[in-house]
Amino acid sequence: MNDIAISVQNVSMRFNLSKEKITGLKEYVVKTLKRQISYEEFWALKDVSFAVNKGEVFGVMGLNGAGKSTLLKIIAGVFKPTDGTVSVNGSLAPLLELGAGFDPEFTARDNVYMNGAMFGHPPEYMAARYDEIMDFAELRDFEHVAVKNFSSGMMGRLGFAVATSVQPEILIVDEILGVGDYKFQKKCEERIDNMIAKGITVLVVSHNIKTIKEMCSRAILLKKGEIICVGDVDEVCKVYGDG
């Protein structure tokens, strides 16, 4: 078990989807009180099991709606699974929805410190990395601007810079290599490559077979919440391409 970074055992995730079309909060409250809202069960994941070894770059593949993002959010601790267990052995940095934790009314500088606190880092820890974060994000001229005025690209760049400013033991990457322009994308790829070279464990989602083949040694393929196959990356990519 000491060689396992991530263990996912018999994980299932159920969401209750409303069958009603509700146009406002008042209507929702009234119908809820009158018990007029019916729900339909939706299983985003069904009995998913796999393990990721320490130092491994492991891919998660599947079409839209396959359950990839739900799986990563469970591993990151954002969601609690309906059934099953997840064990994470090591410090974790999730690159899921970059900038999702930012307060739009706060400046870029304030959000760097606040986001660092969310990762468990004290102000002095973030102060030592602040200049490097702003320079990497290429946002030095906007550090005192409220992030509500940022474009989605600027928000993503700041989120990526903050999340990768530390050296985690496990990195979770969810389709974020499209952040910013081509030049910035290359910077992101180089930073992740450097982290991989230092031996961290990486769990990466991508629709791009070429990306998965280049980065990963093993992978899983999900379809409608279930594992279709798991194993050698070339074999999994072949099944994905044939599907």
C-alpha positions in Angstrom: 0.0 0.0 0.0 3.0 2.3 0.6 3.6 2.3 -3.2 0.0 3.3 -4.0 -0.6 7.1 -4.3 -4.4 6.8 -5.2 -6.7 3.9 -4.5 -10.3 3.9 -5.8 -12.4 1.0 -4.6 -15.9 0.3 -5.8 -16.8 4.0 -6.2 -20.3 4.9 -7.3 -21.8 8.4 -7.5 -25.5 9.2 -7.7 -27.1 12.5 -8.4 -30.8 13.3 -8.1 -31.9 15.3 -11.1 -35.1 17.2 -11.0 -37.8 16.2 -13.5 -39.4 19.6 -13.2 -38.6 22.8 -15.1 -38.3 25.5 -12.4 -37.8 29.1 -13.5 -37.0 30.7 -10.2 -36.2 30.4 -6.5 -39.7 31.2 -5.3 -41.2 28.5 -7.5 -38.6 26.0 -6.3 -39.3 26.8 -2.6 -43.1 26.6 -3.1 -42.9 23.3 -5.0 -40.4 21.9 -2.4 -42.7 22.7 0.5 -45.7 21.2 -1.3 -43.5 18.2 -2.3 -44.4 18.7 -5.9 -40.8 18.1 -7.2 -39.9 14.7 -8.4 -36.4 13.5 -9.0 -34.7 11.0 -11.3 -31.6 9.1 -10.2 -28.5 9.6 -12.3 -25.5 7.4 -11.7 -22.4 9.4 -12.9 -20.1 6.6 -11.7 -20.8 2.9 -11.2 -18.5 0.6 -9.2 -15.2 2.1 -10.4 -12.0 0.6 -9.1 -8.4 1.2 -9.9 -5.1 2.2 -8.3 -2.3 4.7 -9.3 1.2 4.0 -8.2 3.5 6.6 -6.7 5.5 8.4 -9.4 3.1 7.2 -12.1 1.5 9.4 -14.8 -2.0 7.9 -15.2 -4.6 8.9 -17.8 -8.4 9.1 -17.5 -10.2 8.9 -20.9 -13.8 9.0 -22.1 -16.3 11.1 -24.1 -18.3 13.9 -22.6 -20.6 12.5 -19.9 -18.4 9.5 -19.2 -17.9 10.6 -15.5 -14.2 11.8 -15.8 -14.6 15.1 -14.0 -16.9 13.6 -11.3 -14.2 11.0 -10.6 -11.5 13.6 -10.3 -13.6 15.7 -7.9 -14.2 12.7 -5.7 -10.5 12.0 -5.6 -9.8 15.7 -4.8 -12.3 15.6 -2.0 -14.8 18.0 -3.6 -17.5 15.3 -3.8 -18.1 12.4 -1.4 -19.0 9.2 -3.2 -22.4 7.6 -2.7 -20.7 4.2 -2.4 -17.1 3.0 -2.2 -13.9 4.5 -0.8 -11.0 6.6 -2.0 -7.6 6.7 -0.4 -5.0 9.4 -1.3 -1.4 8.9 0.0 0.4 12.3 -0.2 -0.2 16.0 -0.6 -2.5 16.8 -3.5 -2.9 19.8 -5.9 -6.0 19.7 -8.1 -6.1 21.6 -11.3 -9.8 21.2 -11.9 -11.7 24.4 -12.4 -9.0 27.1 -12.4 -10.0 30.2 -10.7 -13.2 28.7 -9.3 -12.2 29.6 -5.8 -11.5 33.2 -6.5 -13.6 36.0 -5.0 -14.4 38.3 -8.0 -14.5 41.4 -5.8 -10.9 40.8 -4.5 -7.8 41.8 -6.4 -5.4 39.3 -8.0 -3.0 39.8 -5.1 -5.7 39.1 -2.4 -6.9 36.1 -4.3 -3.4 34.6 -4.4 -3.2 34.7 -0.6 -6.8 33.5 -0.2 -6.3 30.6 -2.7 -3.1 29.7 -0.9 -5.0 29.5 2.4 -7.5 27.1 0.7 -4.5 24.8 0.0 -3.5 25.1 3.6 -0.6 27.5 3.1 0.0 30.5 5.6 0.5 34.1 4.3 4.3 34.0 4.8 4.5 30.9 2.7 2.6 32.5 -0.2 4.6 35.8 0.3 7.8 33.9 -0.5 6.2 32.7 -3.8 4.1 35.7 -4.7 6.5 37.3 -7.2 7.1 34.0 -9.0 3.3 33.4 -9.2 2.6 36.8 -10.8 5.5 36.6 -13.2 4.5 33.1 -14.4 0.9 34.2 -14.8 2.1 37.3 -16.7 -0.2 39.5 -14.6 2.2 41.8 -12.8 0.4 44.9 -14.2 -2.9 43.7 -13.0 -2.1 42.6 -9.4 -4.3 45.3 -7.9 -7.2 44.8 -10.2 -10.4 43.0 -9.0 -10.5 39.6 -10.8 -14.1 40.3 -11.8 -12.5 42.4 -14.5 -10.3 39.5 -15.7 -11.0 37.5 -18.9 -11.4 33.8 -18.5 -7.9 33.4 -19.9 -6.4 35.7 -17.3 -8.3 33.9 -14.5 -7.1 30.5 -15.7 -3.5 31.7 -15.9 -3.6 33.0 -12.3 -5.3 29.8 -11.1 -2.7 27.6 -12.8 0.2 29.7 -11.4 -1.1 29.5 -7.8 -1.9 25.8 -7.9 1.5 24.8 -9.3 3.5 27.3 -7.2 4.2 24.5 -4.7 5.6 21.0 -5.2 2.7 18.5 -4.4 3.2 14.8 -4.2 0.1 14.3 -6.4 -1.1 16.5 -9.2 -4.6 16.2 -10.7 -5.0 17.8 -14.1 -8.4 18.1 -15.8 -8.2 19.4 -19.4 -6.5 22.7 -18.4 -3.6 22.7 -20.9 -5.7 24.9 -23.1 -5.3 27.9 -20.7 -4.3 31.1 -22.4 -2.6 31.5 -25.8 -0.2 29.0 -27.4 2.8 30.5 -25.8 1.3 30.2 -22.3 0.1 26.7 -23.0 3.7 25.7 -23.7 4.8 27.2 -20.3 2.1 25.1 -18.6 3.2 22.0 -20.3 6.8 22.6 -19.5 6.0 23.2 -15.8 4.0 20.0 -15.6 6.8 18.1 -17.4 9.3 19.5 -14.8 7.0 18.3 -12.0 6.8 14.8 -13.6 10.5 14.7 -14.0 10.8 15.2 -10.2 8.8 12.0 -9.7 5.4 13.3 -8.6 2.3 11.3 -9.3 0.0 12.7 -11.9 -3.6 11.9 -12.8 -4.6 13.6 -16.1 -7.8 13.8 -18.1 -7.6 14.6 -21.8 -9.7 14.0 -24.9 -6.5 14.1 -26.9 -5.1 10.6 -27.5 -1.8 12.0 -28.5 -1.5 13.9 -25.2 -2.4 10.8 -23.1 0.1 8.6 -25.1 2.9 11.1 -24.6 2.3 11.7 -20.9 1.0 8.4 -19.5 2.1 4.9 -19.0 -1.3 3.5 -18.0 -4.9 4.7 -18.3 -8.5 3.9 -17.8 -11.4 4.4 -20.2 -14.8 5.4 -18.9 -18.1 5.2 -20.6 -21.4 6.3 -19.0 -19.8 6.0 -15.6 -18.3 2.5 -16.0 -14.8 1.3 -16.6 -14.5 -0.1 -20.1 -10.8 -1.0 -19.8 -7.8 -0.2 -17.6 -4.1 -1.0 -18.3 -1.3 -0.2 -20.7 -1.9 3.3 -22.3 -1.5 2.0 -25.9 -4.1 -0.6 -25.4 -6.6 1.8 -23.7 -6.0 4.4 -26.4 -6.7 1.8 -29.1 -10.0 0.9 -27.5 -10.9 4.6 -27.1 -10.0 5.3 -30.8 -12.0 2.3 -32.0 -15.0 3.2 -29.9 
